[in-house]
Amino acid sequence: MTDITLSGAFRLGDRTVSRLGYGAMQLAGPGVFGPPKDHAAALAVLRQAIAAGVNHIDTSDFYGPHVTNQLIKEALHPYPDDLVIVTKVGAVRGADASWNPAYTPAELTSAVHDNLRNLGMEALDVVNLRIMGRTHEPSDGPIEEQFNALADLQRQGLIRHLGLSNATLSQVKAAQAIAPVVCVQNMYNVAQRHDDPLIDALAAEGVAYVPFFPLGGFAPLQSQILSDVSAELGATPMQVALAWLLQRAPNILLIPGTSSTAHLSENLAAAALQLPAPALAKLDAIGKTPAHVPAH
C-alpha cells in the first residue's frame, strides 16, 4: 500500500491533513442520485481510505441526497480523531435528480442540520458554500447574505470552519470580510487552468485550494498528450493528473473519488509519483491548447 504521506500535508482549518484525500460523491447511485449499486462495496471503499491514511473526506448531503453522508456515518462513526470531513451546502436535489439552488438563510440552515444529523456530528468540521452560478465555472455575484447565514451558524458552534465552492477571487474576498475562509473548491486540472491566479493568491495566504474533476474538460488532443505521458511513466492518466496537481502548488488538496477499492488504491498511488521535468513540460503545454468544459 502506498504511503500517502509522500503527497505532503497542508493546513485545513485548525488541523493538518494529507494532501491526498477522498471525495465521496461517486458512492451514490448513477447521476449522484439514489443508493449505491453495491452498499457493502461503498462501505469498503470508505474504510480502505481511512486504513490507507486518508484524513480528509469531501461530501455533501445533496449527494444522493443524504446517501453519501449516511454511508460515511455507517462506515466510519465514531470518527478517527484526525479525520476532517468537509461538506457543502447551497443546493437541493429535485425528484428528477436535478440540482437546484437552495440559497436562502433558512435553506442553508436546514442543510447544515441535515448534514449534522446524517453524519452524526455535533459540529461540522468545514462547510463550503456552493455558489450556484454556472455549473462548473465561477461567475461573480453577491454571496454576502448566504455567507453571513453560515457565519451565524459558526458562531452558534454548529460549524467549525467555512469555505467556498465554485467561487471567484472577488467572492473569496467578500467572504473573508465576513469570516475566515479555510478552503476554496473549484474545477481545475492540467487542462482547465483558469484558476491559476486564484491558487497562487490563496497559497500566499495559507488557504487550501481543492480542485475537483482532475480529468474533466479535456479535448481529445489534450487527452492524447496525457495518455502518452502516462504510458512513458508506466502510470494511469488519473495518477499523472493527480501527481501534476500535487506538484502545481503546495496548498492544493486532492479529493479524487471512486466507488471501487481497486481504483482507490490506484489513485492513492499518485502520492509516490514524481513527475520528471520533461513530463511536466509536456503536461504544462496541455493548458495552452483548446479545451472544453464537461456538461453536468
Residue frames relative to the residue before (quaternion, step in Angstrom):
aa qw qx qy qz dx dy dz
M 1.0000 0.0000 0.0000 0.0000 0.00 0.00 0.00
T 0.4985 -0.6779 0.4582 0.2864 3.57 -0.92 0.94
D 0.3961 -0.6734 0.5702 0.2538 3.54 -1.11 0.76
I 0.2270 -0.8275 0.4948 0.1373 3.59 -0.13 1.23
T 0.4850 0.6339 -0.4603 0.3885 3.60 1.19 -0.03
L 0.5141 0.6340 -0.4170 0.3997 3.58 1.27 -0.27
S 0.5979 0.5694 -0.3628 0.4320 3.60 1.20 -0.39
G 0.5110 -0.6295 0.4282 0.3990 3.58 1.24 -0.36
A 0.3102 -0.7332 0.5752 0.1882 3.55 -1.33 -0.04
F 0.0381 -0.7819 0.6221 0.0154 3.55 -1.26 0.47
R 0.5718 -0.6166 0.4352 0.3217 3.52 -1.23 0.59
L 0.0016 0.7608 -0.6487 0.0197 3.55 -1.01 0.91
G 0.7933 -0.0553 -0.0124 0.6061 3.55 -0.09 1.27
D 0.7603 -0.3239 0.2521 0.5035 3.58 -0.74 -1.02
R 0.6823 0.4301 -0.2955 0.5121 3.59 1.25 0.33
T 0.3809 -0.6912 0.5654 0.2398 3.53 -1.27 0.47
V 0.0912 -0.8101 0.5790 0.0113 3.57 -0.81 1.02
S 0.5941 -0.5173 0.4705 0.3975 3.50 -1.32 0.31
R 0.5004 -0.6748 0.4533 0.2978 3.57 -0.99 0.78
L 0.6869 0.3930 -0.2763 0.5454 3.59 1.26 -0.20
G 0.0019 0.8200 -0.5684 0.0674 3.55 -0.36 1.31
Y 0.4463 -0.6697 0.5206 0.2851 3.54 -1.21 -0.57
G 0.2209 -0.7627 0.5967 0.1160 3.55 -1.03 0.89
A 0.3370 -0.8089 0.4593 0.1454 3.56 -0.66 1.17
M 0.3810 0.7765 -0.4601 0.2006 3.61 1.22 -0.18
Q 0.7161 0.4847 -0.2695 0.4237 3.59 0.85 -0.94
L 0.5098 0.6482 -0.4300 0.3675 3.60 1.23 -0.02
A 0.5991 0.5443 -0.3670 0.4583 3.60 1.18 -0.43
G 0.6929 -0.4852 0.3418 0.4094 3.55 -1.33 0.04
P 0.7657 -0.3385 0.2484 0.4872 3.61 -1.26 -0.13
G 0.8077 0.1862 -0.1728 0.5322 3.55 -0.93 0.93
V 0.4917 -0.6629 0.4095 0.3888 3.57 1.28 0.41
F 0.5764 0.5636 -0.3587 0.4706 3.55 1.08 0.81
G 0.8093 0.2241 -0.1883 0.5093 3.54 -0.88 0.96
P 0.7001 -0.4891 0.3264 0.4050 3.56 -1.31 0.08
P 0.6032 -0.5529 0.4157 0.3971 3.59 -1.22 0.32
K 0.5573 -0.6026 0.4395 0.3649 3.56 -1.15 0.50
D 0.7774 0.1496 -0.0807 0.6057 3.58 1.21 -0.53
H 0.2977 -0.8021 0.4950 0.1514 3.55 -0.08 1.34
A 0.6756 0.4996 -0.2981 0.4529 3.58 0.86 -0.95
A 0.6417 0.5207 -0.3271 0.4582 3.59 1.02 -0.77
A 0.6246 0.5381 -0.3386 0.4536 3.59 1.03 -0.75
L 0.6529 0.4957 -0.3113 0.4807 3.58 0.97 -0.84
A 0.6443 0.5392 -0.3215 0.4367 3.58 1.00 -0.82
V 0.6236 0.5364 -0.3415 0.4547 3.59 1.02 -0.78
L 0.6690 0.5011 -0.3040 0.4570 3.58 0.86 -0.94
R 0.6867 0.4791 -0.2903 0.4633 3.59 0.87 -0.89
Q 0.6396 0.5085 -0.3327 0.4708 3.58 1.05 -0.71
A 0.6096 0.5514 -0.3594 0.4419 3.60 1.01 -0.72
I 0.6732 0.4776 -0.2978 0.4797 3.58 0.89 -0.89
A 0.6437 0.5264 -0.3216 0.4529 3.59 0.96 -0.84
A 0.6750 0.4936 -0.2838 0.4693 3.58 1.15 -0.66
G 0.6336 -0.5626 0.3241 0.4208 3.58 1.26 -0.10
V 0.4104 0.6991 -0.4870 0.3251 3.59 1.24 0.10
N 0.0119 0.8091 -0.5872 0.0204 3.58 -0.87 0.93
H 0.6626 0.3829 -0.3079 0.5653 3.58 1.22 0.62
I 0.0202 0.7938 -0.6036 0.0715 3.56 -0.54 1.25
D 0.2193 -0.7669 0.5946 0.1007 3.55 -0.95 0.97
T 0.0973 0.7964 -0.5864 0.1114 3.55 -0.90 0.95
S 0.0540 -0.7625 0.6317 0.1288 3.55 -1.35 -0.32
D 0.5108 -0.6417 0.4685 0.3283 3.55 -1.11 0.57
F 0.6377 0.4951 -0.3644 0.4641 3.62 1.19 -0.15
Y 0.4897 0.5678 -0.4727 0.4630 3.58 1.22 0.39
G 0.7449 0.3614 -0.2785 0.4868 3.54 -0.36 1.23
P 0.3247 0.4965 -0.2490 -0.7655 1.71 1.03 -2.27
H 0.7873 0.3490 -0.2896 0.4177 3.53 -1.39 0.41
V 0.5477 0.6852 -0.3839 0.2882 3.59 1.15 -0.66
T 0.7255 0.4448 -0.2907 0.4374 3.60 0.61 -1.06
N 0.6389 0.5194 -0.3444 0.4510 3.60 0.96 -0.72
Q 0.6583 0.4996 -0.3149 0.4668 3.56 0.97 -0.79
L 0.6256 0.5237 -0.3321 0.4733 3.59 1.08 -0.69
I 0.6359 0.5294 -0.3239 0.4588 3.57 0.96 -0.89
K 0.6601 0.5048 -0.3051 0.4651 3.57 0.91 -0.91
E 0.6742 0.5006 -0.2994 0.4529 3.58 0.88 -0.95
A 0.7218 0.4631 -0.2544 0.4470 3.58 0.92 -0.89
L 0.8497 0.2734 -0.0555 0.4475 3.55 0.83 -1.00
H 0.5919 0.5853 -0.3811 0.4023 3.63 1.14 -0.36
P 0.4897 -0.2147 -0.8371 0.1154 1.59 -1.81 1.79
Y 0.4975 -0.7220 0.4131 0.2463 3.53 -0.89 1.03
P 0.5740 -0.5646 0.4573 0.3777 3.58 -1.17 0.55
D 0.6029 -0.6086 0.3784 0.3506 3.57 -1.03 0.77
D 0.7382 0.4294 -0.2417 0.4607 3.59 1.04 -0.72
L 0.5099 0.6687 -0.4176 0.3443 3.61 1.24 -0.03
V 0.1347 -0.7577 0.6353 0.0637 3.56 -0.97 0.98
I 0.1170 -0.7808 0.6127 0.0368 3.57 -0.69 1.15
V 0.1275 -0.7898 0.5995 0.0242 3.54 -0.69 1.18
T 0.0357 -0.7968 0.6032 0.0040 3.56 -0.80 1.00
K 0.2496 -0.7671 0.5691 0.1596 3.56 -1.26 0.12
V 0.1451 -0.7697 0.6181 0.0672 3.54 -1.21 0.62
G 0.4735 0.6716 -0.4868 0.2963 3.56 -1.27 0.37
A 0.7621 0.2460 -0.1621 0.5765 3.57 1.29 -0.02
V 0.1215 -0.7365 0.6538 0.1239 3.51 -1.38 0.31
R 0.4212 -0.6937 0.5225 0.2615 3.55 -1.24 0.40
G 0.3777 -0.7034 0.5578 0.2268 3.51 -1.06 0.81
A 0.6717 -0.4900 0.3643 0.4195 3.56 -1.31 0.25
D 0.6783 0.4664 -0.2715 0.4987 3.57 1.26 -0.48
A 0.5622 -0.6246 0.3490 0.4147 3.59 1.35 0.32
S 0.3932 0.7196 -0.4847 0.3043 3.61 1.22 0.23
W 0.3610 -0.6915 0.5845 0.2235 3.54 -1.33 0.47
N 0.0021 0.8352 -0.5456 0.0687 3.57 -0.45 1.21
P 0.5455 -0.6240 0.4378 0.3484 3.60 -1.00 0.76
A 0.0156 -0.7497 0.6616 0.0029 3.55 -1.15 0.77
Y 0.1159 0.8996 -0.3835 0.1737 3.44 0.65 1.34
T 0.5277 0.6248 -0.4365 0.3750 3.58 1.18 -0.14
P 0.6449 -0.5114 0.3726 0.4287 3.63 -1.14 0.41
A 0.6447 0.5168 -0.3320 0.4550 3.60 0.98 -0.74
E 0.6660 0.4934 -0.3060 0.4683 3.59 0.96 -0.83
L 0.6489 0.5043 -0.3213 0.4705 3.58 0.99 -0.77
T 0.6368 0.5193 -0.3270 0.4669 3.58 0.99 -0.78
S 0.6432 0.5168 -0.3143 0.4694 3.57 0.97 -0.86
A 0.6536 0.5210 -0.3121 0.4515 3.59 0.99 -0.84
V 0.6305 0.5222 -0.3365 0.4654 3.57 0.98 -0.77
H 0.6693 0.4864 -0.3023 0.4733 3.59 0.93 -0.84
D 0.6048 0.5383 -0.3541 0.4682 3.61 1.08 -0.65
N 0.6584 0.5033 -0.3059 0.4686 3.58 0.94 -0.88
L 0.6371 0.5300 -0.3257 0.4552 3.58 0.93 -0.87
R 0.6958 0.4836 -0.2794 0.4516 3.56 0.83 -1.00
N 0.7429 0.4371 -0.2471 0.4428 3.59 0.75 -1.01
L 0.6766 0.4386 -0.2910 0.5149 3.58 1.21 -0.43
G 0.3819 -0.7386 0.4783 0.2825 3.59 1.21 -0.34
M 0.4861 0.6578 -0.4239 0.3891 3.56 1.03 0.83
E 0.4222 -0.6843 0.5315 0.2666 3.57 -1.20 0.56
A 0.7692 0.0389 -0.0333 0.6370 3.56 1.25 -0.49
L 0.4000 -0.7147 0.5236 0.2347 3.58 -0.97 0.88
D 0.5271 -0.6617 0.4316 0.3131 3.59 -0.89 0.95
V 0.7775 -0.0980 0.1148 0.6105 3.58 0.79 -1.09
V 0.0764 -0.7695 0.6325 0.0444 3.56 -1.01 0.86
N 0.2044 -0.7646 0.6036 0.0961 3.55 -0.81 1.09
L 0.3311 -0.6794 0.6134 0.2291 3.55 -1.08 0.77
R 0.2225 -0.7704 0.5860 0.1162 3.58 -0.58 1.18
I 0.2468 -0.7892 0.5503 0.1161 3.56 -0.41 1.28
M 0.2342 -0.8192 0.5164 0.0861 3.55 -0.50 1.25
G 0.1877 0.7529 -0.5994 0.1967 3.55 0.38 1.28
R 0.7750 -0.0659 0.1085 0.6191 3.56 -0.47 -1.18
T 0.6937 -0.5354 0.2823 0.3905 3.55 -1.11 0.72
H 0.8270 -0.0081 0.0454 0.5604 3.58 0.63 -1.09
E 0.6509 0.4582 -0.3232 0.5118 3.58 1.18 0.44
P 0.4118 -0.7333 0.4766 0.2561 3.60 -0.45 1.14
S 0.0333 -0.7720 0.6346 0.0162 3.53 -1.14 0.71
D 0.5188 -0.6742 0.4301 0.3021 3.56 -0.89 0.96
G 0.2688 0.7189 -0.6102 0.1962 3.50 -1.18 0.73
P 0.6238 -0.5717 0.3697 0.3838 3.59 -1.14 0.46
I 0.0577 -0.7972 0.6009 0.0132 3.57 -1.03 0.83
E 0.3919 0.7720 -0.4518 0.2151 3.58 1.28 -0.08
E 0.6467 0.5244 -0.3392 0.4379 3.61 0.88 -0.84
Q 0.6873 0.4856 -0.2812 0.4612 3.56 0.92 -0.94
F 0.6951 0.4656 -0.2938 0.4623 3.58 0.86 -0.90
N 0.5940 0.5473 -0.3594 0.4675 3.60 1.11 -0.60
A 0.6308 0.5333 -0.3381 0.4510 3.60 0.99 -0.77
L 0.6753 0.4707 -0.2949 0.4852 3.57 0.99 -0.82
A 0.6206 0.5356 -0.3432 0.4585 3.58 1.04 -0.71
D 0.6074 0.5396 -0.3492 0.4669 3.60 1.10 -0.65
L 0.6645 0.4894 -0.2971 0.4803 3.58 0.98 -0.83
Q 0.5977 0.5434 -0.3507 0.4737 3.56 1.15 -0.62
R 0.6641 0.4987 -0.3030 0.4674 3.59 0.93 -0.85
Q 0.6513 0.5038 -0.3102 0.4752 3.57 1.18 -0.54
G 0.5430 -0.6525 0.3803 0.3670 3.59 1.27 -0.11
L 0.5090 0.6593 -0.4189 0.3616 3.59 1.24 0.21
I 0.7552 0.2162 -0.1177 0.6075 3.59 1.27 -0.43
R 0.3470 -0.7435 0.5308 0.2122 3.57 -0.93 0.87
H 0.8150 0.0074 0.0536 0.5769 3.58 0.85 -0.97
L 0.2934 -0.7638 0.5592 0.1339 3.53 -1.25 0.61
G 0.0088 -0.7789 0.6271 0.0098 3.52 -1.23 0.61
L 0.3772 -0.7009 0.5587 0.2329 3.54 -1.38 -0.11
S 0.1090 -0.7676 0.6259 0.0846 3.54 -1.23 0.51
N 0.8195 0.1235 -0.1565 0.5373 3.57 -0.99 0.96
A 0.4069 0.7447 -0.4165 0.3261 3.57 1.04 0.89
T 0.3850 -0.6729 0.5812 0.2473 3.52 -1.29 0.54
L 0.6739 -0.4803 0.3630 0.4282 3.56 -1.29 0.23
S 0.6551 0.5078 -0.3299 0.4518 3.62 0.93 -0.78
Q 0.6414 0.5031 -0.3292 0.4765 3.59 1.07 -0.63
V 0.5943 0.5422 -0.3599 0.4725 3.57 1.09 -0.64
K 0.6654 0.5005 -0.3043 0.4628 3.58 0.90 -0.92
A 0.6421 0.5229 -0.3224 0.4586 3.59 0.99 -0.83
A 0.6635 0.4935 -0.3018 0.4744 3.57 0.99 -0.82
Q 0.6546 0.5283 -0.3158 0.4390 3.58 0.97 -0.85
A 0.6060 0.5479 -0.3540 0.4552 3.58 1.19 -0.42
I 0.6785 0.4641 -0.2716 0.5004 3.57 1.31 -0.35
A 0.7690 -0.1544 0.1551 0.6007 3.58 0.90 -0.97
P 0.6309 -0.5351 0.3832 0.4109 3.62 -1.16 0.42
V 0.2303 -0.7388 0.6212 0.1234 3.55 -1.14 0.81
V 0.2008 -0.8261 0.5175 0.0972 3.59 -0.55 1.13
C 0.8105 0.0327 -0.0261 0.5843 3.61 1.20 -0.30
V 0.1577 -0.7365 0.6484 0.1110 3.51 -1.33 0.48
Q 0.1245 -0.8042 0.5807 0.0227 3.56 -0.82 1.07
N 0.1317 0.7900 -0.5796 0.1503 3.57 -0.46 1.28
M 0.5698 -0.5372 0.4713 0.4058 3.54 -1.31 0.15
Y 0.2342 0.7472 -0.5894 0.1987 3.56 -0.82 1.05
N 0.2006 0.7520 -0.6161 0.1212 3.55 -1.09 0.77
V 0.7646 -0.3872 0.2420 0.4548 3.57 -1.27 -0.03
A 0.6979 0.4288 -0.2718 0.5051 3.61 1.19 -0.41
Q 0.7432 0.3382 -0.1816 0.5480 3.59 1.10 -0.72
R 0.0455 0.8679 -0.4840 0.1016 3.56 0.19 1.34
H 0.2895 0.8033 -0.4893 0.1776 3.62 1.20 0.30
D 0.7132 0.4743 -0.2558 0.4483 3.58 1.09 -0.66
D 0.2755 0.7884 -0.5150 0.1931 3.62 1.16 0.24
P 0.6939 0.4568 -0.3127 0.4605 3.66 0.75 -0.87
L 0.6377 0.5281 -0.3297 0.4536 3.60 1.02 -0.75
I 0.6354 0.5298 -0.3342 0.4516 3.60 0.93 -0.84
D 0.6829 0.4843 -0.2915 0.4627 3.56 0.88 -0.94
A 0.6403 0.5187 -0.3285 0.4615 3.60 1.00 -0.76
L 0.6717 0.4849 -0.2978 0.4744 3.59 0.96 -0.83
A 0.6132 0.5495 -0.3508 0.4460 3.59 1.03 -0.74
A 0.6495 0.5232 -0.3152 0.4528 3.57 1.00 -0.82
E 0.7131 0.4223 -0.2423 0.5044 3.59 1.20 -0.55
G 0.4860 -0.6759 0.4295 0.3500 3.60 1.24 -0.09
V 0.4720 0.6620 -0.4376 0.3840 3.58 1.21 0.57
A 0.4574 -0.7007 0.4819 0.2600 3.57 -0.91 0.95
Y 0.1571 -0.7396 0.6471 0.0980 3.54 -1.20 0.71
V 0.1129 -0.8187 0.5630 -0.0038 3.57 -0.70 1.15
P 0.1543 -0.8222 0.5412 0.0854 3.61 -0.17 1.20
F 0.1462 -0.7580 0.6221 0.1305 3.55 -1.15 0.62
F 0.7832 0.2743 -0.2731 0.4866 3.54 -1.33 0.47
P 0.0256 -0.8437 0.5363 -0.0016 3.63 0.52 1.12
L 0.7537 0.2850 -0.1982 0.5580 3.60 1.22 -0.32
G 0.4519 0.7236 -0.4250 0.3024 3.61 1.21 0.36
G 0.8319 0.2683 -0.1822 0.4502 3.56 -1.11 0.73
F 0.4097 0.7111 -0.4789 0.3118 3.59 1.16 0.45
A 0.3513 -0.6827 0.5994 0.2265 3.54 -1.05 0.83
P 0.6846 -0.5026 0.3115 0.4263 3.65 -1.14 0.45
L 0.6528 0.5134 -0.3281 0.4502 3.60 0.92 -0.85
Q 0.6524 0.5117 -0.3150 0.4618 3.56 0.97 -0.83
S 0.6405 0.5239 -0.3173 0.4632 3.57 0.98 -0.84
Q 0.6384 0.5277 -0.3312 0.4520 3.58 1.02 -0.74
I 0.6317 0.5176 -0.3357 0.4695 3.59 0.96 -0.80
L 0.6576 0.5032 -0.3086 0.4681 3.59 0.91 -0.90
S 0.6511 0.5148 -0.3151 0.4601 3.59 0.95 -0.84
D 0.6511 0.5196 -0.3158 0.4543 3.58 0.97 -0.85
V 0.6584 0.4932 -0.3082 0.4777 3.58 0.93 -0.88
S 0.6385 0.5337 -0.3258 0.4486 3.58 0.96 -0.84
A 0.6563 0.5110 -0.3106 0.4600 3.56 0.94 -0.88
E 0.6376 0.5359 -0.3221 0.4501 3.58 1.01 -0.82
L 0.7452 0.4032 -0.2079 0.4888 3.58 1.05 -0.81
G 0.4216 -0.7111 0.4659 0.3154 3.59 1.25 -0.16
A 0.5569 0.5794 -0.3848 0.4540 3.56 1.11 0.75
T 0.5427 -0.5867 0.4698 0.3749 3.58 -1.27 0.18
P 0.6359 -0.5191 0.3914 0.4159 3.62 -1.18 0.39
M 0.6419 0.5157 -0.3376 0.4561 3.61 0.97 -0.75
Q 0.6414 0.5201 -0.3331 0.4552 3.60 0.93 -0.80
V 0.6654 0.4885 -0.3049 0.4750 3.58 0.95 -0.84
A 0.6425 0.5237 -0.3252 0.4551 3.60 0.96 -0.85
L 0.6689 0.4852 -0.2927 0.4811 3.58 1.00 -0.82
A 0.6503 0.5144 -0.3197 0.4587 3.58 0.95 -0.83
W 0.6157 0.5368 -0.3454 0.4620 3.59 1.06 -0.73
L 0.6535 0.5112 -0.3114 0.4633 3.57 0.95 -0.85
L 0.6457 0.5201 -0.3262 0.4541 3.58 0.95 -0.81
Q 0.7165 0.4278 -0.2514 0.4903 3.58 1.04 -0.73
R 0.5207 0.6618 -0.4059 0.3550 3.61 1.25 -0.25
A 0.7866 -0.1569 0.1526 0.5774 3.62 0.83 -0.94
P 0.5380 -0.6731 0.4024 0.3091 3.61 -0.97 0.78
N 0.6749 0.4999 -0.3043 0.4494 3.61 1.18 -0.39
I 0.5006 0.6469 -0.4342 0.3773 3.59 1.25 0.11
L 0.0977 -0.7628 0.6388 0.0224 3.54 -0.91 1.08
L 0.2578 -0.8041 0.5236 0.1132 3.57 -0.80 1.01
I 0.0795 -0.7933 0.6031 0.0247 3.57 -1.10 0.76
P 0.0430 0.8175 -0.5731 0.0363 3.64 0.67 0.98
G 0.2262 -0.7954 0.5529 0.1027 3.55 -0.98 0.88
T 0.1015 0.7624 -0.6356 0.0665 3.51 -1.26 0.53
S 0.3100 -0.7245 0.5743 0.2219 3.56 -1.27 0.37
S 0.6322 0.5195 -0.3062 0.4865 3.56 1.33 0.27
T 0.4549 -0.6812 0.4973 0.2860 3.59 -0.88 0.88
A 0.6201 0.5389 -0.3526 0.4480 3.60 1.06 -0.67
H 0.6803 0.4666 -0.2908 0.4846 3.58 0.92 -0.88
L 0.5820 0.5658 -0.3755 0.4474 3.58 1.09 -0.60
S 0.6655 0.4948 -0.3062 0.4675 3.59 0.88 -0.90
E 0.6307 0.5268 -0.3315 0.4634 3.59 1.02 -0.79
N 0.6669 0.5073 -0.3080 0.4506 3.57 0.89 -0.92
L 0.6908 0.4866 -0.2868 0.4514 3.57 0.86 -0.94
A 0.5715 0.5961 -0.3794 0.4173 3.59 1.18 -0.46
A 0.5083 0.6452 -0.4199 0.3861 3.60 1.24 -0.29
A 0.5271 0.6458 -0.4065 0.3741 3.61 1.18 -0.44
A 0.7457 0.4067 -0.2089 0.4846 3.58 1.06 -0.75
L 0.5776 0.6083 -0.3683 0.4009 3.60 1.29 -0.04
Q 0.0846 -0.7804 0.6194 0.0169 3.57 -0.58 1.18
L 0.2940 -0.7779 0.5322 0.1587 3.56 -0.61 1.12
P 0.3757 -0.7281 0.5229 0.2350 3.61 -0.75 0.98
A 0.7121 -0.4931 0.2974 0.4016 3.55 -1.23 0.49
P 0.6604 0.4959 -0.3482 0.4435 3.68 0.82 -0.77
A 0.6468 0.5061 -0.3229 0.4704 3.58 1.01 -0.77
L 0.6342 0.5273 -0.3299 0.4592 3.58 0.97 -0.81
A 0.6421 0.5295 -0.3285 0.4466 3.59 0.95 -0.81
K 0.6576 0.4974 -0.3104 0.4731 3.59 0.95 -0.85
L 0.6786 0.4910 -0.2942 0.4602 3.57 0.94 -0.89
D 0.6307 0.5336 -0.3398 0.4495 3.58 0.97 -0.77
A 0.6272 0.5504 -0.3355 0.4372 3.58 1.10 -0.67
I 0.5249 0.6384 -0.4168 0.3783 3.62 1.18 -0.44
G 0.6762 0.5216 -0.2933 0.4297 3.56 0.95 -0.88
K 0.6613 0.4975 -0.3052 0.4712 3.60 1.26 -0.21
T 0.6329 0.4846 -0.3401 0.4989 3.58 1.31 0.09
P 0.6440 -0.5529 0.3461 0.3997 3.62 -1.10 0.57
A 0.0950 -0.7860 0.6102 0.0280 3.54 -1.08 0.83
H 0.2183 -0.7410 0.6029 0.1996 3.53 -1.31 -0.04
V 0.4083 -0.7002 0.5325 0.2440 3.53 -1.18 0.61
P 0.4571 -0.7153 0.4456 0.2843 3.61 -0.75 0.95
A 0.4820 -0.6258 0.5178 0.3285 3.54 -1.17 0.54
H 0.1141 -0.7901 0.5982 0.0690 3.57 -1.18 0.49
